[in-house]
Amino acid sequence: MTSHEAALERPLSLQARDSFSPLLHQVPQTQQSLRGIIPLSSKVTSVLSASYADTEFREALTLLDDRGVHNTAESRRRLRLDLQREVINSNGEVINEFAKVAEQLRRIGHTISRLNENFQETKTQIGAAHKATTSALSEGSLLIAQRSQIDKKQALLKAFNANFVLSGDEMAALTLTSEPVDELFFTVLSKAKKISKDCEVLLGFGNQTLGLEIVEQASKNLSLGFQKVYKWVQRELKTLNLENPQIGSSIRRALRVLAERPTLFQNCLDFLADAREHVLSDSFHTALTGGSAFGTQRVSVKPIELAAHDPLRYVGDMLAWAHSATVGEKEALEVLFISDGDEIAKGIQAGRENEVWRLIAEDGEEPGSFDAVSALNELVDRDMSGAVRLMRQRVEQVIQTNEDTILAYKLANLLSFYKGTFSRLLSPGSSLVEFLGLLESEALRQFRSLARDHVATLQGEFHHTPPNLGPPEFLIDALEQLLAIIKTYETSFASPGDREADFKPVMAEAFDPFLSGCIRMAQAAGAPSNSVFLINCFMASLNTLSKFSFMQTSTAQLQEKIAKERARLVESQYAFLRVESGLESLIESLGALEEKDEDVEKLSSLEAVQAPELVQASQMLDEFLPSALMDAVENLRLLQDTKLARDITEDAAKRFCVDFEHVEEMLTLADEMSERRNAVEEMPEVQSLRALFPRTIGEIRVLLS
């Protein structure tokens, strides 16, 4: 810490006292001296009011410390003089330096004057040169502008020729029939289509002459190009072998290009359909006979007409050939029309947009979008039409000459199977499916006709039941025939929910008439023979139909009929037990009475309860009971289901036991009432009813069990 800073660390009043104490001691204490002290007090006050926090004050103190000035009287007297001397010296140095600056400024002014003179001279020379070269520069600028315009026109002409004009080689490749339909042709055709489309831009300007000329030329070139590819496709289709797995990509591409002209494309399809129809017709004729329609024999082919040993095999082989040919034809044509996606559909849609007159149909409606799959199926259907006509003649001949009912149904089922197959392969509305539907209907008509003729020949057998009350022979034959038909039907593709409904017409022809004949035969027989006969017939039918799950409704109807006839047999057996046991009148008389006192009082007055009648009834019951069950079972000996016969007899015996128990209870109540009355009136005892009729319900149940 410096001496001045150390002094400043002390209180300011102490510092002032230390500094000015010598002066205060030296001043005399007079009136005059007091007036001299007043300025000094002001000075002291000013010093004391100075703040050490003032930056200038602190810098002044720091400067004193750097000079090594001590706080003495001599130092304080010389301090101002030293400071003034230093200030004067500093000012002199500054003046010397400014003298040097002034000298440099004079030199710079002289240099600037020389530069101004040179500038004015150069400006004069440039002005003269500019006047001399103005005409040449103007002419050069004009030439440059003209050259720029020429370059732009050349670039525009080059672009125009590249985008709107076909070269001579391109014209030849597009229009001359001597040139092949190759990659260059398709490239030029694409360029011509692009030119025609780009001409729409030119037609948007005010001067449309150039655009119209280019559109006309492009349309002409495109027409020539499409005619060329159209004729080329027709030539290729004449020699096209669809059986070749590697069909050229050129014809596929040509067809996709030709699709943009729907009329030409449809003509090609018609041409292809006619050609394929003749090929497939000849192939079918060869498959049938071993030789083509032109007389050419093929030893490697085994003719269907010789290989098929029965009508069903014959028809099945023809339909199998048709299915195989259709699948092969469709797969081959898929390569031509669908293998590259929906390009044909896009082309036809574009063509319809271009051919405005095709947008409006005769009925004023717009045609729908092109469906490649439907068009393919229609084309395959047309290709098969010739073979289908030949096939139809032969199948109709087989159906009409057939006299077997089962075979007629098998033919109908076979035709139905292939109808469903072709419906999924092509479409439900194709002519091939319609043809099979017509043949199926004809086969079903033949089946119904044969079934009705068979029923008509059996009308004489519908009069008398067989001696053994078993199913008649015609029903057994009908069930065997029905079993064969159902097994054939099971192989069809009918859905499980619709099978029984679909099979009802067959049941109506092949089963219902025979069952109705059995019912008419039963009407002529008496009970219980009629019910036994019907149950035997129904059970035989049920055993046949219950083997098939889709015959649930028919089996349920048969079970209802069996239950109805069973109830009749139970009633017959019950009546037999009542009559043969001798209890008919007794059960009938007591059946209307209840276990009430008034009904019990009426009992003694009934004729059937009199002693002679009760004794006779008891004797008949005793004679009947030993052989009662055997006699009852004997009544149903012709019922082929022995278990059912036992169940029927047991049900009848249970009903008889219930009636007997009621009779026993009423007789017991009558005896009890009589005993009570005799005891009250003290009358002599009489023989009880139970003594005259001693059998109990327990004995009856044992003997009838």
C-alpha positions in Angstrom: 0.0 0.0 0.0 1.4 3.5 -1.0 1.8 6.3 1.5 -1.0 8.3 0.0 -3.4 5.2 0.1 -2.3 4.5 3.7 -3.1 8.0 4.6 -6.4 7.8 3.0 -7.3 4.7 5.0 -7.4 6.9 8.1 -10.5 9.0 8.8 -10.7 12.2 6.8 -10.9 14.5 9.9 -7.7 13.1 11.2 -6.0 13.5 7.9 -7.0 17.1 7.7 -5.8 17.7 11.2 -2.4 16.2 10.5 -2.0 18.1 7.3 -3.0 21.6 8.4 -2.0 21.4 12.1 1.4 23.1 11.5 -0.3 25.9 9.7 -2.8 26.4 12.4 -0.1 26.7 15.0 1.8 29.3 12.9 -1.2 31.6 12.3 -1.5 34.3 15.0 -4.8 34.6 16.7 -5.7 38.1 15.7 -8.6 39.8 14.1 -6.6 40.2 11.0 -5.4 36.7 11.0 -8.9 35.5 11.3 -9.9 37.2 8.1 -6.9 35.4 6.4 -8.0 32.1 7.7 -11.4 32.2 6.0 -10.1 31.4 2.5 -8.0 28.8 4.0 -11.0 27.3 5.7 -12.8 27.3 2.4 -9.9 25.5 0.8 -9.8 23.0 3.6 -13.5 22.5 3.3 -13.2 21.9 -0.4 -10.4 19.4 0.2 -12.4 17.7 2.9 -15.5 17.5 0.7 -13.6 15.6 -2.1 -14.6 12.0 -2.3 -12.0 9.2 -2.6 -14.6 7.4 -4.7 -14.1 10.0 -7.5 -12.2 8.4 -10.4 -10.2 11.5 -11.3 -9.2 12.0 -7.6 -8.0 8.4 -7.4 -6.0 8.7 -10.6 -4.4 11.9 -9.3 -3.3 10.1 -6.2 -2.0 7.2 -8.2 0.0 9.6 -10.4 1.6 11.1 -7.2 2.6 7.7 -6.0 4.2 6.9 -9.4 6.3 10.0 -9.1 7.4 9.2 -5.6 6.2 12.5 -4.3 6.3 12.7 -0.5 3.8 14.8 1.4 6.2 17.6 2.5 6.0 21.3 2.3 8.7 21.5 -0.4 7.0 18.8 -2.5 3.7 20.6 -2.3 5.3 23.9 -3.4 7.1 22.4 -6.4 4.2 20.2 -7.4 2.3 22.8 -9.5 5.5 24.0 -11.2 6.5 20.6 -12.1 3.1 19.9 -13.5 3.0 23.0 -15.6 6.5 22.3 -17.0 5.4 18.8 -18.0 2.3 20.2 -19.7 4.3 22.7 -21.6 6.8 20.1 -22.8 3.9 17.8 -23.9 2.3 20.6 -25.9 5.6 21.3 -27.6 5.9 17.6 -28.7 2.4 17.7 -30.0 3.1 20.7 -32.1 6.2 19.1 -33.6 4.2 16.1 -34.5 1.4 18.2 -36.2 4.1 19.9 -38.2 5.1 16.6 -39.7 1.4 15.9 -40.4 1.0 19.2 -42.2 4.0 18.5 -44.4 2.5 15.1 -45.4 -0.9 16.8 -46.2 0.9 19.3 -48.5 2.4 16.4 -50.4 -0.9 14.6 -50.7 -2.6 17.8 -52.0 0.1 18.1 -54.7 -0.4 14.4 -55.7 -4.2 14.9 -55.9 -3.8 17.9 -58.2 -1.6 15.8 -60.5 -4.3 13.0 -60.5 -7.1 15.4 -61.4 -5.0 16.6 -64.4 -4.4 13.0 -65.6 -8.2 12.2 -65.1 -9.3 15.1 -67.2 -6.9 14.2 -69.9 -8.0 10.5 -69.9 -11.7 11.5 -69.9 -11.1 13.6 -73.0 -9.4 10.7 -74.8 -12.2 8.3 -73.8 -14.9 10.6 -75.1 -13.2 10.9 -78.4 -12.8 7.1 -78.7 -16.4 6.5 -77.7 -17.6 8.9 -80.4 -15.4 7.0 -82.9 -16.7 3.4 -81.9 -20.4 4.1 -81.3 -21.6 3.0 -84.8 -19.5 -0.2 -84.7 -20.8 -1.2 -81.3 -24.4 -0.6 -82.3 -23.9 -2.8 -85.4 -22.2 -5.5 -83.3 -25.0 -5.5 -80.8 -27.6 -5.9 -83.6 -25.7 -8.8 -85.1 -25.4 -10.5 -81.7 -29.2 -10.1 -81.1 -29.9 -11.5 -84.6 -27.6 -14.5 -84.0 -29.3 -15.2 -80.7 -32.7 -15.2 -82.4 -31.3 -17.5 -85.1 -29.9 -19.9 -82.5 -33.3 -20.0 -80.7 -35.1 -20.6 -84.0 -32.7 -23.4 -84.9 -33.2 -25.0 -81.5 -36.9 -24.6 -81.8 -36.9 -26.1 -85.3 -34.7 -29.0 -84.1 -37.0 -29.6 -81.2 -40.1 -29.3 -83.4 -38.6 -31.8 -85.9 -37.7 -34.2 -83.1 -41.2 -34.0 -81.5 -43.6 -33.3 -84.4 -42.0 -34.7 -87.6 -41.3 -38.3 -88.5 -38.1 -39.0 -90.5 -38.1 -40.9 -93.7 -36.9 -44.1 -92.1 -39.5 -43.7 -89.4 -42.2 -43.2 -92.0 -41.1 -46.3 -93.8 -41.0 -48.4 -90.7 -44.5 -47.2 -89.7 -46.4 -47.4 -93.0 -44.7 -49.8 -95.4 -46.0 -53.3 -95.2 -42.7 -54.6 -96.5 -41.0 -53.5 -93.3 -41.3 -55.9 -90.3 -43.4 -55.2 -87.2 -40.5 -55.1 -84.8 -39.3 -52.9 -82.0 -38.6 -50.0 -84.4 -42.2 -50.1 -85.6 -43.6 -50.0 -82.0 -41.2 -47.1 -81.1 -42.3 -45.1 -84.2 -45.9 -45.8 -83.5 -45.5 -44.6 -79.9 -43.8 -41.4 -81.3 -46.6 -40.9 -83.7 -49.2 -41.2 -80.9 -47.2 -38.7 -78.8 -47.1 -36.3 -81.8 -50.9 -36.5 -82.1 -51.3 -35.8 -78.5 -48.8 -32.9 -78.4 -50.5 -31.2 -81.2 -53.2 -30.2 -78.8 -50.7 -27.6 -77.4 -50.2 -26.1 -80.9 -53.9 -25.9 -81.4 -54.1 -23.7 -78.3 -52.3 -20.8 -80.0 -53.9 -18.2 -82.2 -52.4 -19.4 -85.5 -53.7 -23.0 -85.8 -52.6 -23.7 -89.4 -49.5 -25.5 -88.4 -51.2 -27.5 -85.6 -54.0 -28.6 -88.0 -51.5 -29.7 -90.7 -49.5 -31.7 -88.1 -52.6 -33.3 -86.6 -53.8 -34.3 -90.1 -50.5 -35.8 -91.0 -50.1 -37.6 -87.6 -53.6 -39.0 -87.9 -52.9 -40.3 -91.4 -49.6 -41.9 -90.2 -51.3 -43.5 -87.2 -54.1 -44.9 -89.4 -51.6 -46.4 -91.8 -49.6 -47.8 -88.8 -52.7 -49.4 -87.2 -53.7 -50.8 -90.6 -50.3 -52.3 -91.0 -50.3 -53.9 -87.5 -53.9 -55.1 -88.1 -53.0 -56.9 -91.3 -49.8 -58.3 -89.7 -51.8 -59.7 -86.8 -54.3 -61.3 -89.1 -51.4 -63.0 -91.0 -49.9 -64.2 -87.7 -53.2 -65.5 -86.4 -53.6 -67.7 -89.4 -50.4 -69.6 -88.5 -50.6 -69.1 -84.7 -50.2 -72.3 -82.7 -51.8 -71.8 -79.2 -50.4 -75.2 -78.1 -46.9 -73.7 -78.4 -46.0 -72.7 -74.8 -43.7 -69.9 -76.2 -46.0 -67.6 -78.1 -44.0 -64.6 -79.6 -44.1 -61.4 -77.6 -44.5 -59.4 -80.8 -48.1 -60.6 -81.4 -49.0 -60.0 -77.7 -47.6 -56.4 -78.0 -49.4 -55.9 -81.3 -52.7 -56.9 -79.8 -52.2 -54.5 -76.9 -51.5 -51.7 -79.4 -54.4 -52.7 -81.6 -56.7 -52.5 -78.6 -56.6 -48.7 -79.1 -58.7 -49.3 -82.2 -61.6 -51.2 -80.8 -63.1 -51.9 -84.2 -59.9 -53.4 -85.6 -59.3 -55.3 -82.3 -62.8 -56.8 -82.4 -62.3 -57.8 -86.0 -59.1 -59.6 -85.0 -60.9 -61.3 -82.2 -63.6 -62.5 -84.6 -61.0 -63.7 -87.0 -59.2 -65.6 -84.2 -62.5 -67.0 -82.9 -63.5 -68.4 -86.4 -60.0 -69.9 -86.9 -60.0 -71.5 -83.4 -63.5 -72.8 -83.8 -62.5 -74.7 -86.9 -59.4 -76.0 -85.2 -61.2 -77.2 -82.1 -64.1 -78.7 -84.1 -61.6 -80.7 -86.1 -59.8 -81.7 -82.9 -63.1 -82.9 -81.4 -63.9 -84.9 -84.5 -60.5 -86.5 -84.4 -61.0 -87.3 -80.7 -64.3 -89.0 -81.5 -63.5 -90.9 -84.6 -59.7 -91.0 -84.8 -59.6 -89.0 -88.0 -60.1 -85.4 -88.9 -63.0 -84.0 -90.9 -60.8 -83.9 -94.0 -60.1 -87.7 -93.9 -56.7 -87.6 -92.2 -56.3 -90.5 -89.8 -54.3 -90.3 -86.6 -53.2 -93.7 -85.4 -51.9 -92.4 -82.0 -55.4 -91.2 -81.0 -57.8 -93.7 -79.4 -61.3 -92.8 -80.6 -63.9 -92.0 -77.9 -66.5 -93.8 -79.9 -64.5 -97.0 -79.7 -63.1 -96.7 -76.2 -66.4 -95.9 -74.5 -68.2 -99.1 -73.6 -71.5 -97.6 -72.2 -73.5 -94.4 -72.8 -72.4 -92.8 -69.5 -68.7 -93.4 -70.3 -69.2 -92.1 -73.8 -70.8 -88.8 -72.6 -68.3 -88.5 -69.8 -65.4 -88.8 -72.2 -66.8 -86.1 -74.5 -67.4 -83.7 -71.6 -63.9 -84.4 -70.2 -62.4 -83.6 -73.6 -64.4 -80.4 -73.8 -63.2 -79.4 -70.3 -59.6 -80.2 -71.1 -59.8 -78.2 -74.4 -61.5 -75.3 -72.7 -58.9 -75.1 -70.0 -56.1 -75.3 -72.5 -57.7 -72.7 -74.7 -58.2 -70.3 -71.8 -54.6 -70.7 -70.6 -53.2 -70.1 -74.1 -55.4 -67.1 -74.6 -54.5 -65.7 -71.2 -50.9 -65.5 -72.4 -52.1 -63.3 -75.3 -54.6 -61.1 -73.5 -54.1 -61.0 -69.7 -50.5 -61.9 -69.0 -49.4 -58.2 -69.1 -52.0 -56.9 -66.8 -54.8 -54.6 -67.9 -53.0 -53.1 -70.9 -55.7 -54.2 -73.3 -58.4 -52.8 -71.1 -56.5 -49.4 -71.0 -56.1 -49.5 -74.8 -59.7 -50.2 -75.5 -60.8 -47.5 -73.0 -58.5 -45.0 -74.8 -59.9 -46.1 -78.1 -63.4 -45.6 -77.0 -62.6 -42.1 -75.9 -61.1 -41.4 -79.3 -63.9 -43.0 -81.3 -66.6 -40.6 -80.2 -69.4 -42.4 -82.1 -68.9 -45.5 -80.0 -69.5 -43.6 -76.7 -73.2 -43.4 -77.3 -75.1 -46.7 -77.6 -78.3 -47.1 -79.5 -80.3 -46.7 -76.3 -78.4 -43.5 -75.4 -76.3 -45.1 -72.6 -72.6 -45.1 -72.4 -70.9 -48.5 -72.7 -69.3 -50.0 -69.6 -65.6 -50.4 -69.0 -63.9 -53.3 -70.7 -63.5 -56.4 -68.6 -60.6 -58.5 -69.9 -61.6 -61.6 -68.0 -65.2 -61.5 -69.3 -63.9 -60.9 -72.9 -61.5 -63.8 -72.6 -64.3 -66.1 -71.3 -66.5 -65.0 -74.2 -63.8 -65.6 -76.7 -63.1 -69.1 -75.3 -66.8 -69.8 -75.4 -66.9 -68.8 -79.1 -63.9 -71.0 -79.8 -65.7 -74.0 -78.4 -69.0 -73.4 -80.1 -68.3 -75.6 -83.1 -67.2 -78.6 -81.0 -70.2 -78.0 -78.7 -72.6 -78.3 -81.6 -71.1 -81.7 -82.5 -71.2 -82.7 -78.9 -74.8 -81.7 -78.5 -76.0 -83.9 -81.3 -74.3 -87.0 -79.8 -75.4 -86.3 -76.2 -79.0 -85.7 -77.3 -78.9 -89.0 -79.2 -77.7 -90.9 -76.1 -80.4 -89.3 -73.9 -83.2 -90.0 -76.3 -82.2 -93.6 -77.0 -81.7 -94.5 -73.3 -84.4 -96.7 -71.6 -82.7 -97.1 -68.2 -84.1 -94.9 -65.4 -80.9 -94.9 -63.3 -78.7 -94.3 -66.3 -80.9 -91.3 -67.3 -80.4 -89.8 -63.9 -76.7 -90.5 -63.9 -76.5 -88.7 -67.2 -78.4 -85.7 -65.8 -76.1 -85.7 -62.7 -73.0 -85.9 -64.9 -74.3 -83.0 -67.1 -75.1 -81.0 -63.9 -71.5 -81.6 -62.6 -69.9 -80.3 -65.8 -72.4 -77.4 -66.0 -71.1 -76.2 -62.5 -67.5 -76.8 -63.6 -67.9 -74.8 -66.8 -69.9 -72.1 -64.9 -66.9 -71.5 -62.7 -64.4 -71.8 -65.5 -66.1 -69.4 -67.9 -69.3 -67.7 -66.7 -72.9 -68.8 -65.9 -74.2 -67.0 -69.0 -71.8 -68.7 -71.5 -73.3 -70.7 -74.4 -71.5 -73.8 -73.2 -73.1 -73.6 -69.8 -76.5 -73.0 -71.4 -76.0 -76.0 -73.7 -75.2 -78.2 -70.7 -78.2 -76.8 -68.8 -80.5 -77.7 -71.8 -79.1 -81.2 -72.0 -79.5 -81.6 -68.2 -83.1 -80.6 -68.4 -83.6 -83.0 -71.3 -82.0 -85.9 -69.3 -84.2 -85.1 -66.3 -87.3 -85.1 -68.5 -86.2 -88.5 -69.8 -85.7 -89.7 -66.3 -89.1 -88.6 -65.2 -90.7 -90.1 -68.3 -89.0 -93.5 -67.7 -89.9 -93.4 -64.0 -93.6 -92.6 -64.7 -93.7 -95.4 -67.4 -92.3 -97.8 -64.8 -94.9 -96.8 -62.3 -97.7 -97.1 -64.9 -96.6 -100.7 -65.6 -96.8 -101.5 -61.9 -100.4 -100.3 -61.5 -101.7 -103.8 -61.5 -99.6 -104.7 -58.5 -101.1 -102.0 -56.3 -104.2 -103.9 -55.3 -103.4 -106.7 -52.8 -100.9 -106.8 -50.0 -98.4 -109.7 -49.9 -99.4 -112.7 -47.7 -96.5 -112.0 -45.3 -97.4 -108.3 -45.2 -93.8 -107.5 -46.1 -92.7 -104.7 -48.5 -93.9 -105.5 -52.0 -91.4 -106.4 -54.7 -91.9 -103.2 -56.6 -91.0 -101.2 -53.4 -87.9 -103.2 -52.9 -86.8 -102.6 -56.5 -87.7 -98.9 -56.2 -85.6 -98.6 -53.0 -82.6 -100.3 -54.7 -83.0 -97.9 -57.6 -83.4 -94.9 -55.3 -80.2 -96.0 -53.4 -78.2 -96.0 -56.7 -79.7 -92.6 -57.6 -78.9 -91.1 -54.2 -75.3 -92.4 -54.3 -75.0 -90.8 -57.7 -76.4 -87.5 -56.4 -74.0 -87.6 -53.4 -71.1 -87.1 -55.8 -72.6 -83.8 -57.1 -71.5 -80.3 -56.0 -74.8 -79.3 -54.5 -74.3 -77.4 -51.3 -75.5 -79.3 -48.1 -78.2 -76.7 -47.4 -79.8 -77.1 -50.8 -79.3 -80.8 -51.4 -82.6 -82.1 -50.0 -84.6 -79.4 -51.7 -82.8 -80.1 -55.0 -83.5 -83.8 -54.6 -87.2 -83.5 -53.9 -88.2 -83.7 -57.6 -86.3 -87.0 -57.9 -88.0 -88.3 -54.8 -91.4 -87.3 -56.3 -90.6 -89.5 -59.4 -88.5 -92.3 -58.0 -90.0 -92.9 -54.5 -93.3 -91.2 -53.7 -95.4 -93.0 -56.3 -94.3 -96.4 -55.0 -95.0 -95.4 -51.4 -98.4 -94.0 -52.4 -99.1 -97.4 -54.0 -98.3 -99.2 -50.8 -100.7 -96.9 -48.9 -103.5 -97.7 -51.4 -102.8 -101.4 -51.0 -103.1 -101.0 -47.2 -106.5 -99.4 -47.5 -107.9 -102.7 -48.9 -106.6 -104.7 -45.9 -108.2 -104.8 -42.5 -106.7 -103.8 -39.2 -104.3 -104.5 -37.9 -102.8 -106.0 -41.1 -102.9 -102.6 -42.8 -100.8 -101.0 -40.1 -98.4 -103.9 -40.0 -98.0 -103.7 -43.8 -97.4 -100.0 -43.8 -94.9 -100.1 -40.9 -93.0 -102.8 -42.8 -92.9 -100.6 -45.9 -92.1 -97.5 -44.0 -89.3 -99.2 -42.0 -87.7 -100.5 -45.3 -87.8 -97.0 -46.7 -86.4 -95.5 -43.5 -83.5 -98.0 -43.5 -82.6 -96.9 -47.0 -83.0 -93.1 -46.5 -81.4 -92.8 -43.1 -78.0 -93.7 -44.5 -77.8 -90.2 -46.0 -77.5 -87.1 -43.9 -79.3 -84.8 -46.4 -82.5 -86.9 -46.3 -83.5 -85.7 -42.8 -86.8 -84.2 -43.8 -87.9 -87.4 -45.6 -86.7 -89.6 -42.8 -88.6 -87.4 -40.3 -91.8 -87.8 -42.3 -91.4 -91.5 -42.4 -90.9 -91.7 -38.7 -94.1 -89.7 -38.2 -96.0 -92.1 -40.3 -94.5 -95.1 -38.4 -95.5 -93.5 -35.1 -99.0 -93.0 -36.4 -99.4 -96.6 -37.5 -97.7 -97.8 -34.2 -100.4 -95.9 -32.2 -103.0 -97.7 -34.2 -101.4 -101.1 -33.5 -101.2 -100.2 -29.8 -104.9 -99.4 -29.9 -105.6 -102.7 -31.7 -103.7 -104.7 -29.2 -105.3 -102.9 -26.3 -108.8 -103.7 -27.7 -107.7 -107.3 -28.2 -106.7 -107.6 -24.5 -110.0 -106.0 -23.3 -112.2 -108.2 -25.5 -110.4 -111.5 -25.1 -110.0 -111.1 -21.4 -113.8 -110.7 -21.0 -113.5 -107.4 -19.2 -114.7 -105.2 -22.1 -118.1 -104.5 -20.5 -116.7 -104.2 -17.0 -114.0 -101.8 -18.0 -116.4 -99.8 -20.1 -119.0 -99.6 -17.3 -116.5 -98.6 -14.6 -114.3 -96.4 -16.7 -116.7 -93.4 -16.3 -116.8 -93.7 -12.5 -114.5 -92.0 -10.1 -113.5 -92.9 -6.6 -116.2 -90.9 -5.0 -119.0 -92.1 -2.7 -121.8 -91.2 -5.0 -120.0 -93.1 -7.9 -119.3 -96.1 -5.6 -123.0 -96.2 -4.7 -123.9 -96.4 -8.4 -121.6 -99.3 -8.9 -123.9 -102.0 -7.3 -126.7 -101.1 -9.7 -124.6 -101.7 -12.8 -125.4 -104.8 -14.8 -121.7 -105.7 -15.4 -121.1 -105.8 -11.7 -123.8 -108.3 -10.9 -122.7 -111.7 -9.6 -123.3 -113.8 -12.8 -121.5 -111.3 -15.0 -118.6 -111.0 -12.6 -118.2 -114.7 -12.3 -118.3 -115.1 -16.0 -115.8 -112.3 -16.5 -113.5 -113.9 -13.8 -113.6 -117.2 -15.6 -112.9 -115.7 -19.0 -110.0 -113.8 -17.5 -108.5 -116.9 -15.9 -108.8 -118.8 -19.2 -107.2 -115.9 -21.1 -104.3 -114.9 -18.8 -102.0 -117.9 -19.3 -101.7 -117.4 -23.0 -102.6 -113.7 -23.2 -99.1 -112.3 -23.9 -98.4 -115.0 -26.5 -101.7 -114.4 -28.2 -101.1 -110.7 -28.3 -97.7 -111.1 -29.8 -99.0 -113.6 -32.3 -101.2 -110.8 -33.7 -98.0 -108.9 -34.7 -96.0 -111.9 -35.9 -95.9 -110.4 -39.4 -94.3 -107.2 -38.2 -90.7 -107.5 -39.4 -89.3 -105.4 -36.5 -89.8 -107.8 -33.6 -88.6 -105.2 -31.0 -91.2 -102.8 -32.3 -93.8 -105.6 -31.9 -92.8 -106.2 -28.3 -92.9 -102.5 -27.5 -96.4 -102.2 -29.0 -97.7 -105.1 -27.0 -96.1 -103.8 -23.8 -97.7 -100.4 -24.3 -101.1 -102.1 -24.8 -100.6 -104.3 -21.7 -99.7 -101.2 -19.6 -103.0 -99.5 -20.7 -104.9 -102.7 -19.9 -103.2 -102.9 -16.4 -104.3 -99.3 -15.7 -107.9 -100.1 -16.6 -107.8 -103.3 -14.5 -106.3 -101.4 -11.6 -109.2 -99.0 -11.8 -111.7 -101.9 -11.9 -110.1 -103.5 -8.9 -110.1 -100.3 -6.9 -113.7 -99.6 -7.6 -114.8 -103.1 -6.6 -112.7 -102.9 -3.4 -114.4 -99.5 -2.5 -117.8 -101.0 -3.2 -117.1 -103.9 -0.8 -115.9 -101.5 1.9 -119.0 -99.3 1.6 -121.2 -102.4 1.7 -119.5 -103.7 4.9 -119.9 -100.3 6.6 -123.6 -100.1 5.7 -124.2 -103.7 6.9 -122.4 -102.9 10.2 -124.6 -99.8 10.7 -127.8 -101.4 9.7 -126.9 -104.8 11.3 -127.8 -106.6 8.1 -126.5 -110.1 7.3 -123.3 -110.3 5.4 -123.5 -110.9 1.6 -120.8 -112.3 -0.7 -118.3 -109.5 -1.6 -117.5 -108.5 -5.2 -113.8 -109.2 -4.7 -114.8 -112.8 -3.8 -116.5 -113.1 -7.1 -113.6 -111.4 -8.9 -110.5 -112.3 -7.0 -107.7 -111.4 -9.5 -105.3 -108.6 -8.4 -103.4 -106.1 -10.4 -100.1 -107.6 -9.3 -101.1 -111.0 -10.8 -102.1 -109.3 -14.0 -98.8 -107.5 -14.4 -96.8 -110.6 -13.7 -98.7 -112.6 -16.3 -98.6 -109.8 -18.9 -95.0 -108.8 -18.4 
